[in-house]
Amino acid sequence: MDIAFVDIDKGAYAKALRLLAYKLKPRGLVLFHNAFVPRPPTGFFEEASKRSWLSIIVPTSMGMLVASRMEPRCSESDAEQLLL
């Protein structure tokens, strides 16, 4: 997958980012709607700041977090663990 747009319950943003680490190609992009309003949990921003991601928040009225996956994909068994 080259790009994903995420607009789901904010409480699931961190989990979605972990799952997309498996699905996205290297340098693939993910865009998260509403990075400011309503504010996602802190865990999401911690996940987006890990070394496997290069991320920035675009200052739209509600915020758009754009992240690029920097490391190789995790294995399929690792991805299954992310679902737990």
C-alpha positions as CSV (number, residue, x, y, z in Angstrom):
1,M,0.0,0.0,0.0
2,D,1.4,3.4,-0.9
3,I,-1.0,5.7,1.0
4,A,-3.8,5.5,3.6
5,F,-6.2,8.1,4.9
6,V,-7.4,7.5,8.4
7,D,-10.6,9.0,9.9
8,I,-11.7,6.6,12.6
9,D,-12.4,6.8,16.4
10,K,-9.4,8.7,17.8
11,G,-8.9,6.1,20.5
12,A,-7.9,3.6,17.7
13,Y,-5.3,5.9,16.0
14,A,-2.2,4.4,17.7
15,K,-3.3,0.9,16.9
16,A,-4.1,1.9,13.3
17,L,-0.6,3.4,12.9
18,R,1.0,0.1,14.3
19,L,-1.0,-2.0,11.8
20,L,-0.1,0.3,8.9
21,A,3.5,-0.2,9.7
22,Y,2.9,-3.7,8.3
23,K,0.7,-2.7,5.3
24,L,2.5,0.3,4.0
25,K,5.5,0.1,1.6
26,P,8.7,1.8,2.6
27,R,8.2,5.5,2.3
28,G,4.5,5.0,2.2
29,L,2.3,7.7,3.6
30,V,-0.5,7.7,6.1
31,L,-2.7,10.8,6.7
32,F,-4.6,11.1,10.0
33,H,-7.6,13.5,10.0
34,N,-8.3,15.6,13.1
35,A,-4.8,15.7,14.7
36,F,-5.9,18.7,16.7
37,V,-9.7,18.6,17.1
38,P,-10.8,16.4,18.9
39,R,-7.3,15.7,20.2
40,P,-6.2,12.0,19.9
41,P,-4.8,10.2,22.9
42,T,-1.1,10.9,23.8
43,G,-0.2,7.4,22.9
44,F,-0.9,8.2,19.2
45,F,1.6,11.0,19.1
46,E,4.2,8.8,21.0
47,E,3.7,6.1,18.3
48,A,4.0,8.6,15.5
49,S,7.3,9.9,17.0
50,K,9.0,6.5,17.0
51,R,12.0,6.1,14.7
52,S,10.1,3.9,12.3
53,W,8.0,7.0,11.3
54,L,8.8,10.5,10.0
55,S,5.8,12.6,10.8
56,I,4.6,16.2,10.7
57,I,1.3,17.9,11.5
58,V,-0.1,20.1,8.8
59,P,-1.8,23.0,10.5
60,T,-5.3,22.8,8.9
61,S,-8.3,23.9,11.0
62,M,-8.5,20.5,12.6
63,G,-5.0,19.3,12.0
64,M,-3.7,16.6,9.7
65,L,-0.9,14.3,10.8
66,V,1.1,13.0,7.8
67,A,3.6,10.2,8.5
68,S,6.0,8.2,6.2
69,R,7.1,4.7,7.2
70,M,10.9,4.7,7.3
71,E,11.8,1.1,8.2
72,P,11.1,-2.2,6.5
73,R,7.8,-3.9,7.2
74,C,7.4,-6.0,10.2
75,S,6.9,-9.7,9.8
76,E,3.4,-11.2,9.4
77,S,3.7,-12.9,12.9
78,D,4.6,-9.5,14.4
79,A,1.6,-7.9,12.7
80,E,-0.7,-10.5,14.2
81,Q,0.6,-9.5,17.7
82,L,-0.4,-5.9,17.0
83,L,-4.0,-7.0,16.8
84,L,-4.0,-8.1,20.4
